[in-house]
């Protein structure tokens, strides 16, 4: 059976099918469940597909994809970041905090994971721990230093969480 751009279900004999498939460059597509990785997985491509799934599909499927990525590539901070941000968006801060804690076991120097953790801790009323983390990240140069300074100022000056503040790594 051939599915072409014009015919959904074209029944052909084997020789005709193979010739048509050859003319088409032997192109095929395999759709896997979100928590199952391809035979030769690539973290960048897989996470890009998971982000696309999150934006158009059921969030539970994206959650499964991020969890699979974190299991496959635990040293890739983006897996943990995407997973925690999805959970934060779903108002599951306790689960997001657990995901960040696990991600930090594999990526202890990750400023973005630390910053997300500090934001969650602040929102949960744990200002001292959030302050300690924000100071540490703000004291290091890097792409998250400015956001860490903003969080540090918020903690020191206002002392109360700003519920409109996006999680680290959010657009």
TORVO-817414 format. One record per residue: x, y, z of N, C-alpha, C in turn; residue in three letters. Coordinates in pm, whole numbers, plus 50000, padded with zeros to 5 digits. Layout:
<sites>
XYZXYZXYZAla
...
</sites>
This chain:
<sites>
500834988250000500005000050000500885012450000Unk
500525021849920501285034149907500395045949946Unk
500955054850021500245067350052501025078549986Unk
500435084249884501135094849811500495108149847Unk
500995118649784500435131849810499025133449756Unk
498645124949661497305126149601496385114549636Unk
496955103249673496145091349702496505086049840Unk
495495084949924495765080650061496095065850070Unk
495425057649995495565043250009495605036749871Unk
496765036849809496915031549674497495017449681Unk
496695007649646497134993649649497834990649517Unk
499074985349526499874982349408500524968749424Unk
500964962949311501754950549324503144954549373Unk
503904944949417505194947549480506164954849389Unk
506274950649264507224956749171506904971549148Unk
505624974649128505214988449106505464996849232Unk
505124991049347505354998149474506835001349492Unk
507694991449472509134993649493509695003949395Unk
509215003649271509665013449173509215027649214Unk
507965028949256507455041949301508225046849424Unk
508515037749513509235041449635510655045849600Unk
511275038949504512615042549459512615056549398Unk
511625059549314511515072749252511335083649357Unk
510705080249465510485089949574511665090949669Unk
512755084249640513935085049725513875075749846Unk
513005065649837512825055949947512555062850080Unk
511785073150072511435081050189510355074050269Unk
510485074150398509465068550487509565075950620Unk
508525075050696508505081550827507945071750928Unk
508605071051043508145062551152507785071751268Unk
506585070351317506115078351430506205069751555Unk
506985074451652507165067151777506375073951888Unk
506015066451991505415072852108506405082752168Unk
505925093352236506825103852283507905099152381Unk
507665088152452508655083652549509605073052491Unk
509525070452362510395060652298511345067752203Unk
512625065752223513625072352141513915064552014Unk
514315071451907514655064651783515915056151800Unk
516195047851700517345038851705518655046351720Unk
518775057751654519975066051664519565079851713Unk
519315081151843518785093851895519815104951895Unk
519325116851869520145128951874519455138451972Unk
520135142852078519465151052179518845163852124Unk
519535170752036519015183251982517745181251902Unk
517775171451813516585168751730515425163551815Unk
515745154951910514695149251995514025160152079Unk
514835168652141514255179452223513495189452138Unk
513965192052017513235200951927511865195151895Unk
511805182251870510515175651845509625176151969Unk
510225174352087509445175052211508875189052233Unk
509675199452204509185213252218508035215752121Unk
508175210451999507085211851902505835204651951Unk
506025192852005504895185252060504225192952173Unk
505025198952259504465206652371503605218252320Unk
504035224452212503315236252164502015232852092Unk
501895220552038500695217251962499935205152015Unk
500565197152096499935184652137499615184252283Unk
499205172752327498905171052469500155172652554Unk
500035180152659501195182952745501725170252810Unk
500855160552835501305147952895502285140852802Unk
502065141652673502975135452577504335142552580Unk
504315155752586505575163352595506295160052725Unk
505545158652833506145155052962506855141552950Unk
506225131852885506855118752864508125119952781Unk
508075128452679509235130352593510395136552671Unk
510115146752752511175152952832511755143252934Unk
510895135252995511375125253092512285115153023Unk
511885110752902512715101252827514065107552791Unk
514045120252753515295127152719516195128352842Unk
515605131352956516415132653078517025119153117Unk
516285108353096516835095053124517945091453025Unk
517735094852899518725091452795519985099952805Unk
519805112852830520935122252835520895130152965Unk
521165123953078521035131053206521965143053221Unk
523045143253145523975154553154523585166153062Unk
522465165152993521965176052908520985184452990Unk
521415196053034520575204353120519275208653053Unk
519265209452921518055213952851516885204352871Unk
517175191352883516105181652910515415184953041Unk
516215187153143515685190053276514995203653280Unk
515575213353210514995226753205513625226553138Unk
513545220153023512265219552951511205212253033Unk
511605201253094510685193253175510185201453295Unk
511105208053364510705215853481509835227753441Unk
510155234353329509335245653286507925241353247Unk
507795229553186506465224453154505685222053285Unk
506325216153383505675213653512505305226753582Unk
506175236553575505875249753634504645255653566Unk
504605254653434503455259553360502165252453395Unk
502285239853436501115231953477500825233353626Unk
501505242753691501295245553835501625233353923Unk
502645225953883503115214353960504505217454015Unk
504555227154105505855231854152506615221354232Unk
505935213154309506635202854388507305192754295Unk
506605188654191507185179254095508325185954017Unk
508125198553980509175205953909510435207053995Unk
510245209554124511385210454214512125197154223Unk
511385186154228512015172854230512785170254101Unk
512235174253987512915172653859514195180953856Unk
514125193253905515325201753908516375195954001Unk
515955190954117516915184854210517615172954146Unk
516855164754074517475153354006518395158053894Unk
517955167853817518785173253710520085179153762Unk
520015185453880521225191353939522195180853992Unk
521705168854017522635157954054523575154753938Unk
523055155853816523845153153697524545165553643Unk
523995177253675524495189953622524675199953737Unk
525545197053833525625205553953526075219953925Unk
526715222353814527185235853782526215243653693Unk
525035238253669524085244653578523425256653643Unk
523785268453596523195280753650521715281753620Unk
521295277453501519885278753466519015269353551Unk
519495257353579518735248353667518715253953809Unk
519845259253854519895265353987518935277253996Unk
518895285353892518035297153892516555293253892Unk
516205283153815514825278253819514485273053959Unk
515435266154018515215260854153515015272254254Unk
515835282654244515705294154334514355300854318Unk
513895302154195512595308354169511475300254233Unk
511545287154219510535278454281510585279254433Unk
511795279154487511935280054633511375293154685Unk
511635303954614511095316854654509575316554652Unk
509015311154548507555310154537506955301454647Unk
507755292354700507295283554808507615289254947Unk
508135301654950508405308255077509755305055138Unk
510645298655064511965295055115512975305455068Unk
512845317555124513625328955078515125327555105Unk
515485322055219516925321055251517655312255150Unk
517085300755118517715291755022517715298154882Unk
516615304654845516545311454715517585322554708Unk
517765329854816518745340654823520165335154807Unk
520455324154874521785317854865522095313954721Unk
521125307754655521335303454516521475315454423Unk
520595325354438520635337154352521975344454367Unk
522485345454489523795351854511524905344154439Unk
524855330854449525895322754385525865324454233Unk
524685323654173524575324954027524925339253983Unk
524475349154058524775363154024526275366054035Unk
526985358554116528405360654134529275354454026Unk
528665346953937529415340653827529045347553696Unk
530025349253610529715354953479529095343953392Unk
528185348053308527525338553220526195343953174Unk
525495336153091524255341053031523105342953131Unk
523205337053248522125337953347522425347853458Unk
523565354553450523965363853556522975375353573Unk
522535381353464521605392753473520275388553534Unk
519755376953494518495372353551518675368953699Unk
519835363753734520115360853875520175373853956Unk
520765384353899520795397453967519385402653988Unk
518535401453887517145405853901516435398254013Unk
516635385254017516005377254122516575380954259Unk
517865383054264518515386954388517955400154439Unk
517825409954353517245422854392515805421354439Unk
515055413154371513665410754410513595404754551Unk
514445395254577514445388754709514885398654816Unk
515975405754791516515414854891515635426954915Unk
515075432654810514285444954823512835442654861Unk
512185433954790510755431854814510515420854916Unk
511295410454907511115399455000509885390954973Unk
509165394054867507985386054833508085381854688Unk
507585370054656507665365554519506785373454424Unk
507255374554302506485381354197505875370354110Unk
504575368154121503955357054052503955358553900Unk
504215370353849504255371953704505645369053646Unk
506605366153732507975363553687508035350453611Unk
508595350253489508715337653415509835329253471Unk
509755316353449510825307253488512035309853400Unk
513185306253449514405307753370514265299453244Unk
514805304853136514755297653010513455299552934Unk
512505306852991511255309452920511475320552819Unk
510715319952710510905330452608510435343952658Unk
</sites>
